[in-house]
């Protein structure tokens, strides 16, 4: 799973509690022992409990129930619990709930999309893009992985993808194609993906040594026809579909026969809704 640094987690806490909790300070019950409990309200894939556990550690909260990321939990089920001082439980309450709800919403939607896709083709891969809310990419990536999906790529640094805005600098697609073999030699074994939004370019790319052809903003009928033609030209090339794919139209895109579905949809779905209770111990 993805690792979050102490600095990243501390930033979340300091954003919510830059100085102190004025309400708990005024109420003067901060030194009492209490219990915090997180429960689902509807079936959810849980995500980021490991990071909340590190919040627990930072504030001397003892965990008494833990559910790991990736677990599917039915509605109205307690999945995380800890005991400590009331002031500490109130300090991490909202930042924990926000993180858990946001991440678990993405994880749950990813699971729904993976299950929907696999009913049509159990071998198709659901991958999410890096189109995330700024500063949330790592959380979104962990959530997608927890839901059974994959990441298309997390950054510009990790794989090679050429878009129309790239091959304009080569004088057009043919200029890029003329350099594919050289790029393959220099890529150090990394796959090369090229995106196109038209059939003519896709067919031309199918006659090259690129590893993945990414078809974007094409209709499902166009993709189905292209998938057959591409595979006739080169059975080793992987075919990806991208552009406006969501839970409602997912089956149609999977039915085209592509190998990979690329989508931003899980990254922007609604958060999960969890119930959080903090109860004092009896005196």
Secondary structure, DSSP 8 states (H G I E B T S, - for coil): -----HHHHHHHHHHH-SS--HHHHHHT-TTSEEEEEEEESS-EE---HHHHHHHHHHTT-EEEE---TT-EE-TT-EEEEEEEEHHHHHHHHHHHHHHHHHHHHHHHHHHHHHHHHHHH-TT-EEEE-S--STT-HHHHHHHHHHTT-EES-SSTTSSEEE-HHHHGGGTSHHHHHTTHHHHHHHTTT--EEEEESSHHHHHHHTTS--SEEEEES--HHHHHHHHHHHHHH-TT-EEEEESS--TTTHHHHHTTT-SEEEESGGGGS----EEEEEEE---
